[in-house]
Amino acid sequence: MTDHGAETGAGRRYFIGQHAYAAPAQDSALYIVSTPIGNLGDITLRALETLAAADVVACEDTRVTATLMQRFGLKAPLLPYHEHNAERQRPRLLAALAEGQVVALVSDAGTPLVSDPGYRLVRDVLAAGHRVVPIPGASAPLAGLVASGLPTDTLLFAGFLPQKAGARLRRLSELAPMPATLAFFESPHRLAASLAAMAEALGPREAVVARELTKRFETFQRGTLAELAAFYADNPPKGEIVVLVGPPAPQAPAEDADDVEALLRDALARQPVAAAAKEIARRTGRDRTEIYRLALALKAEAGESDAVPGMDAPDT
């Protein structure tokens, strides 16, 4: 095999099985290269061509990326780039681009910039006037979504939840009204607690825990959030995990004014003004004080009144 240092961008080789292929030349740019999330067979031909032509490959963990590179006979130098050294390494990558080199960015698995520091590099590269080229491929949230059986028309990727219980519940409360399937990353030792928090904040929604996607022990556990929390409390998991949570149940259509009045007349025939107003406000989602005033007006129209000042007003 030709030594990488003697090659130019065009003609650098990669291997699939016993077959060698020459990579086409690549223009100088930052290439965001998606890599497999487990099964190395999910690498794309375009990713192999890009990695073969790269002058430097920035990666989270050189040991992880080295396994991928060795599998396909790739020889590009590896430069560690992660949250702890990003500030120090970014100038080196920008300098390489300024010299006209081909720079590839990979994560340990899947699509870079998803829950890693790569977006800061992209912003700086764009600000410096260099091209950024996406090389799409595997993505754990999308792999979990398409096999989940949950709605796929709207997806909100929420990454990792905060570790502290209070902050976690606050974040989930912010996400609760979102009309979308929610996707989270979670670590095995926090999974049961996070699912319990989701059940508390999001209610009895359908959910799926996708574990070890594309790997030998890939599993999908389905149920309500409460059921999944109980299951994993008794069965601690291992491996990489994506949690998919279905959207909230659709709200009942708002009642128009005529419907509200009809409902209120029916309620007034059965109970006092305050109780009727409380019931109809709850059923329609309307302001309770507004409904109470309408109830008094309907009573007055019928020549009746059971309102006692200071006694029959709605609770505040």
C-alpha positions in Angstrom: 0.0 0.0 0.0 1.3 3.4 -0.9 2.3 5.6 2.0 -0.1 8.4 2.5 2.5 11.1 2.6 3.5 10.3 -1.0 0.0 10.7 -2.4 -2.0 13.6 -3.6 -5.8 13.9 -3.1 -6.5 12.1 -6.4 -5.6 8.4 -6.4 -5.4 7.8 -2.7 -6.9 4.5 -2.0 -9.5 2.8 0.2 -10.4 -0.8 0.4 -13.7 -2.7 0.5 -12.9 -6.3 1.3 -9.9 -7.2 -1.0 -10.8 -4.6 -3.6 -8.9 -1.3 -3.8 -10.5 1.9 -5.1 -8.9 5.2 -6.0 -10.5 8.3 -4.5 -11.2 11.3 -6.7 -9.6 14.6 -5.9 -11.5 16.8 -3.4 -11.6 20.6 -3.3 -10.3 22.2 -0.1 -13.2 22.4 2.3 -14.3 21.2 5.7 -16.2 18.0 5.1 -18.7 16.9 7.8 -18.5 13.1 7.4 -21.1 10.8 8.8 -19.8 7.5 10.0 -21.5 4.2 11.1 -23.3 4.2 14.5 -22.4 0.5 15.0 -22.4 -1.6 11.9 -19.3 -0.6 9.8 -21.1 -1.8 6.7 -23.2 1.4 6.9 -20.3 3.6 5.7 -21.1 5.3 2.4 -18.9 5.3 -0.7 -18.8 9.1 -0.6 -17.6 9.0 3.0 -14.8 6.6 2.1 -13.7 8.8 -0.9 -13.7 11.9 1.3 -11.7 10.2 4.1 -9.2 8.8 1.6 -8.6 12.2 0.1 -8.4 14.1 3.4 -5.2 15.7 4.5 -6.4 15.6 8.1 -9.3 13.9 9.9 -10.5 15.6 13.0 -12.2 13.1 15.4 -13.5 12.8 18.9 -11.4 9.8 19.8 -8.5 8.7 17.6 -8.8 5.1 18.9 -12.4 4.8 17.7 -11.7 6.5 14.3 -8.5 4.4 13.8 -10.6 1.2 13.9 -12.8 2.6 11.0 -9.8 3.8 9.1 -8.0 0.5 9.4 -11.0 -1.5 8.3 -11.0 0.4 4.9 -7.3 0.9 4.5 -7.4 4.7 5.1 -4.2 6.5 5.9 -5.1 10.2 6.7 -3.5 11.7 9.8 -5.9 11.8 12.8 -6.3 14.9 14.9 -8.2 14.7 18.2 -11.0 17.3 18.3 -13.5 17.3 21.2 -15.0 19.5 23.8 -11.9 19.6 26.0 -9.4 20.7 23.3 -11.6 22.4 20.7 -10.4 25.9 21.5 -6.8 24.8 21.0 -7.4 22.7 17.9 -9.7 25.0 15.9 -6.8 27.3 14.8 -4.9 24.3 13.5 -7.8 23.2 11.3 -8.4 26.7 10.1 -4.7 27.0 9.2 -5.0 23.8 7.2 -7.9 25.1 5.2 -6.1 28.4 4.6 -3.3 26.3 3.0 -5.8 24.6 0.7 -6.0 21.3 2.5 -8.9 18.9 2.7 -10.2 18.6 6.3 -12.7 16.0 7.4 -14.6 16.1 10.6 -16.0 12.9 12.1 -17.6 11.9 15.4 -17.2 8.6 17.2 -20.4 7.4 15.5 -23.1 8.9 13.3 -23.4 12.5 12.1 -21.1 15.1 13.5 -22.4 18.2 15.3 -25.3 16.2 16.9 -24.5 16.6 20.6 -20.8 17.5 20.0 -18.8 20.7 19.7 -18.4 20.7 15.9 -20.9 23.5 15.3 -18.4 26.0 16.6 -15.8 24.8 14.1 -18.4 25.1 11.3 -19.2 28.7 12.3 -15.5 29.7 12.4 -14.8 28.0 9.0 -17.7 29.8 7.4 -16.6 33.1 8.9 -13.2 32.6 7.5 -14.7 32.2 4.0 -14.1 28.4 3.5 -16.6 25.9 2.2 -18.4 23.4 4.5 -19.6 20.2 2.7 -22.0 17.7 4.4 -21.4 14.0 3.7 -24.6 12.5 5.0 -25.0 9.1 6.4 -26.0 7.3 9.6 -27.9 9.1 12.4 -29.0 7.4 15.6 -32.1 9.6 16.1 -33.4 9.0 12.6 -32.6 5.3 12.7 -34.6 5.0 15.9 -37.4 7.2 14.6 -38.1 5.2 11.4 -38.4 1.9 13.3 -40.3 3.3 16.3 -43.8 3.3 14.9 -44.3 6.9 16.3 -45.3 9.8 14.1 -42.5 10.9 11.7 -43.9 14.1 10.3 -42.4 16.4 13.0 -39.3 15.5 15.0 -37.7 17.5 17.8 -34.2 16.3 18.8 -33.6 17.3 22.4 -30.2 15.7 22.9 -29.3 14.8 26.5 -31.5 15.9 29.4 -29.9 17.7 32.3 -28.5 15.4 35.0 -30.0 17.2 38.0 -33.6 16.2 38.7 -35.0 19.8 39.0 -33.4 21.0 35.8 -34.5 17.8 34.0 -38.1 18.4 35.0 -38.0 22.0 33.9 -36.6 21.1 30.5 -39.2 18.4 30.0 -42.0 20.9 31.0 -40.7 23.2 28.3 -40.9 20.4 25.8 -44.3 19.1 26.9 -46.5 21.2 24.6 -44.4 20.7 21.5 -46.6 18.9 18.8 -43.7 16.6 17.7 -42.2 13.3 18.4 -39.3 13.9 20.8 -35.9 12.3 20.5 -33.4 12.1 23.3 -30.0 10.5 23.9 -29.6 8.9 27.3 -26.9 7.0 29.2 -27.8 3.5 30.6 -27.4 4.4 34.3 -29.8 7.4 34.0 -32.4 5.8 31.7 -34.9 4.7 34.4 -34.8 8.0 36.2 -35.2 10.0 33.0 -38.1 7.9 31.8 -39.8 8.4 35.2 -39.3 12.1 34.9 -40.7 12.0 31.4 -43.8 10.2 32.6 -44.3 12.9 35.3 -43.8 15.9 33.0 -45.2 14.6 29.7 -48.0 12.3 30.9 -49.0 8.8 29.6 -47.5 9.0 26.1 -46.3 6.2 23.9 -42.5 5.8 23.8 -39.8 3.6 22.4 -36.3 2.9 23.8 -34.0 2.1 20.9 -30.8 0.4 22.1 -27.6 -0.6 20.3 -28.9 0.5 16.9 -27.4 -1.4 13.9 -25.4 -3.6 16.3 -25.8 -7.3 17.1 -28.0 -6.7 20.2 -30.2 -4.0 18.7 -33.5 -3.8 20.6 -36.7 -1.7 20.6 -38.7 -1.6 23.8 -42.1 -0.1 23.4 -44.8 1.0 25.9 -46.0 4.1 27.8 -43.4 6.2 29.6 -44.4 4.8 33.0 -44.3 1.2 31.8 -40.8 1.8 30.3 -39.6 3.5 33.5 -40.7 0.5 35.6 -39.2 -2.0 33.1 -35.7 -0.4 33.1 -35.8 0.1 36.9 -35.8 -3.7 37.1 -33.7 -4.3 34.0 -30.8 -1.9 33.9 -29.7 -1.6 30.2 -26.3 -1.4 28.5 -25.1 0.3 25.4 -26.0 3.3 23.3 -29.6 4.5 23.8 -32.1 6.7 21.9 -35.5 7.5 23.5 -38.4 8.4 21.2 -41.5 9.9 22.8 -44.8 10.4 20.9 -46.4 13.8 20.6 -49.1 15.0 23.0 -52.7 13.9 22.3 -54.5 16.4 20.0 -56.5 19.0 21.8 -60.3 18.8 21.4 -61.5 21.5 18.9 -62.4 24.8 20.7 -66.1 25.3 21.1 -67.7 28.2 19.3 -69.8 30.8 21.2 -73.1 29.0 20.4 -71.8 25.7 21.6 -70.5 27.2 24.8 -73.9 28.8 25.5 -75.7 25.6 24.8 -73.4 23.7 27.1 -73.8 26.3 29.8 -77.6 26.3 29.6 -77.6 22.6 30.1 -75.2 22.8 33.1 -77.3 25.6 34.7 -80.3 23.4 34.6 -78.5 20.9 36.8 -76.4 23.0 39.2 -75.7 26.5 40.6 -74.0 29.2 38.6 -70.5 28.8 40.1 -70.4 25.0 39.6 -71.8 25.3 36.1 -69.2 27.9 35.2 -66.4 25.8 36.6 -67.6 22.7 34.6 -67.9 24.5 31.3 -64.7 26.4 31.7 -62.9 23.1 32.2 -64.6 21.4 29.3 -64.0 24.2 26.8 -60.8 25.7 28.0 -62.4 29.1 28.2 -61.6 31.7 30.9 -63.7 30.8 34.0 -64.5 34.4 34.9 -65.8 34.9 31.4 -68.0 31.8 31.6 -69.3 32.9 35.0 -70.4 36.3 33.6 -72.1 34.5 30.7 -73.9 32.2 33.2 -75.2 35.2 35.2 -76.4 36.8 32.0 -78.3 33.7 30.9 -79.8 33.4 34.4 -80.9 37.1 34.2 -82.3 36.6 30.8 -84.4 33.7 32.1 -85.6 35.9 35.0 -83.6 33.8 37.5 -80.7 34.5 39.8 -78.9 32.3 42.3 -75.8 34.4 42.5 -75.0 35.8 46.0 -72.5 38.7 45.9 -69.2 37.5 47.5 -70.5 33.9 47.8 -71.0 32.6 44.3 -68.1 34.1 42.3 -65.6 31.7 40.7 -62.6 30.7 42.9 -59.4 32.5 42.1 
